[in-house]
């Protein structure tokens, strides 16, 4: 439901003057602070009590504390706007920060100064994209991510051999099944009475299916 603003309505130190144009599709309100300054604030932060002054409360809180004023400092993609003086249980001041993408997020001084937080979260997709490009350039051959071919044996293996699993028959006998997967396609290599035969079939398949990609990558044993 849309909240109707009334000029003169008070929220802590702020008095509503009028609503102004939206920012990032969020309703904005021009307010006058008890200290005399005017400030445009996010309506919902005003209603929730997250914004209580033009910033004078921030300065007063900082003056009373031992913490450095980080206002207008830049940390990665985050520019510090101000703080309401609130502290978390670890005595770290919470700062309101504007990200380069336009999002406003609360971040603790500890996360800012330590580098734990460098964006509102938009940096993660960028990092993922960069990592993907790096892997495609240096570790991928014809659509095959070569490091996967060299993965170690999983701890939950029942046979102690990659690509070899146990199949128990109704009569209680045990068979050994060999498989290999390449480019998302699983190749059935056969079922064997002896584990050694299944391991040999798997080794032959690795020579056929894996070796060409290993030789064509920096992850392989090729000197090229």
C-alpha positions, 0 to 999 in steps of 0.5 A, a space after each residue: 500500500 502506498 504511504 501518503 506523506 504529510 508536509 510537516 510530519 516528523 521522523 526523529 530529527 527530520 521534518 517532511 517538506 515534500 516528495 521528490 523524484 524517485 532514485 533507482 525506482 525508490 521514493 525520495 523525500 526532501 526533509 528539513 533537519 532540526 539542525 537547519 540542513 535539508 536532505 533528500 532521503 529514501 522514504 522507506 528508510 525514513 519510515 523504518 527509522 534507518 535515517 534519523 537526521 541529515 547526518 548531524 546524528 552521525 557526526 555527533 555519534 562519531 565525536 563521542 566515539 573513538 572511530 574514524 569518520 569514514 564519510 566520503 571515503 571509497 572502499 572498492 566500489 563503495 562510497 561511504 555516505 554516513 552513519 547513524 551511530 549504531 554499533 553491532 555487538 562487536 563494537 563496529 560502527 555501521 555505515 551507509 554506503 552507496 555502490 557504483 551500481 547505485 545500490 545503498 547498503 549498510 556496511 560495518 567499519 570493520 568490513 570496510 577497512 579490512 577489505 571484506 566488503 568491496 561492493 553491494 554484491 555486484 562484484 561477485 558476478 563480475 569476479 565469476 565472469 572473470 574467473 570463467 574467462 580465465 578458465 576458458 582461456 587457460 584450462 579449457 580445450 574444445 569445451 573440456 575443462 581439463 582440471 576435471 580430468 585430473 581430479 583425485 579419487 573421491 573418498 566415497 569410492 567403493 572400489 578405490 579406482 576412478 570410474 569403477 563401481 560395484 554392481 551386486 547381483 541378485 545371486 550375491 555375486 559382485 561385478 565391476 562396472 567401468 565408465 568414463 565421462 567426457 564433454 558431458 557424455 557418459 561412456 559405458 565401458 563394460 561390466 567385469 568379473 575382476 576389478 583389475 579388468 575394469 580398471 584396465 578398461 578405464 585406463 584404456 579409455 582415459 588414454 583414448 578420451 582424456 589424453 588428447 585434451 591433456 596434451 592440448 592444455 597447460 594442465 597436461 604433460 605436453 611441453 607445447 
